[in-house]
Amino acid sequence: MLPHLEKRENGTALIVNDKPFIGLAGEIHNSSASDPGYMEEKVWPQVMALNINTLVAPVYWEMIEPEKTKFDFATVDYLITAAREHQVKLVLLWFGLWKNAGSTYVPEWLKTDPATIYSQDQTGRHLLAISPADHRAIGLDATAFSHLMAHIKQRDETENTVIMVQVENETGLLNADFDHAIDEDQALGQPVAASLAEDTQQSWRAYFGEAAKEQYMAYLFASAVETVAAAGKREYPLPLYVNAWQQKPLDVPGASFPGTYPTGGPTVKMVKTWQKVAPSIDLIAPDIYVPNFTEVTDAYFSQQNALLVPETARALPAVSNLIYAIGHYDLLLFSPFGAEDFFTTPAKADPQMLKALAIDPRAFDQGGQAGPALATAYRLLKGLIPLLAGNQDSSRLHAFIATKPADEGVRVRLGNCNVVVHFAALTGEQAPSAGFILELAANEFLVFGINIRIVLEPSSATARPVGLLKLEEGEMVAGHWQSGRILNGDEQTVIQLGQLPGLLKFKTFTY
Ligand code: N0T
């Protein structure tokens, strides 16, 4: 069976080669996949050291269709072959009409075609972004994308190295809150699209009020993406998703209004519109560079019962966020951006980005520990996938994360006792405390986490004391626990996971 999504009661599973799968991934820099030599030398050794099971890599329209209707899939074929050699899966990103709210990856022949319609800001100045009302350009993108999907099918249908495809990249319009290539009064005065509101003759303005411009832009971008996605899906029906550049959280200083983030893109507020207008898109995914990670993931999960994080900052907090998200949601894929730089450049968030988001760099700048921490997390999580994938909603799994420095911990009720999880990150320079506990059998547990300390407590004031029957280091290999040190004596006084993610198994008893 092709990779596909399976709806569950409390989530969604991604089925790959007939088994639930979680993408422990990394996304490479934008230009890396244009050169196989560069990939061999600079990218693969670095990303494989992270213990990824999935690589997220772009496909560029300008490279696959350098001349109109003349296709060249060499870069795609290279990625598929190299991924197989490295025994990882691939998620491909279609850098087509829009990439970060711009049209930079559009082939020359279309960029320079006088018939191409560029978006305009309020003063009528052209933006380097093709208008989502340019139906001819959208049709050409759909044709190119359908060729790509047909090619992937021909190369990969029997192996399923490619498991998902992202359609465009961070769509929406920047530096304008409406595309003035379109007559605003005429557009917003017409009845709202039937796909968004049936049985109404109300205009966009009357129906959406203040939000009319953004809703209209979302409708245009989602319609365009639907045309492209549907054309690709007809050739090869892999799961398709879109990613979203987030609106800056309102409690950080500096304005956040449509156009300071790509307006019309699938942000939290526009998810419903995108779902209605773009049914060929299976998932809507947040790129999370903002500090309120769990707020964003909650907002996406609650609206679609599924979550993937295709981009996030290359910094220590990402590791804590991964651990929490994998224990709390049916997480399908997690993929920090700039994966080939985890070990080469100290993990710091991009200063430009922090400036644009008006975030204090100290909140992100976590030194160079992010590489080893992510690599350790991925190594240990790989073995846990058979236990976790598709089961993350289960009542046997308890996840926690410190979301503010003042968070001290949580208390979890487990079998015959209570467990007090102390959040033990000592300074803001360390990864925020996070973890999850998985109940394996009666009074037998796995704990996976970073910067936490666990204390057992009797289940009530009158209950018998509770102790550790056994505490082991180790890992899951092919579905079986492989024990390392047995911790007793001095090493057993606390259950503790430090600055690198760790996995422990413990058994409790009352005496
Ligand atoms: C991301 C990445 C890549 C002014 C940025 C993040 C990737 C794209 N965009 O390194 O370009 O292809 O999807 C946007 C983050 C918003 C912060 C404001 C920046």
Residues whose N, C-alpha, C, O or C-beta is under 5 A from the ligand:
A	BS01	N0T	E170 W245 Y289 Q352 M353 A356
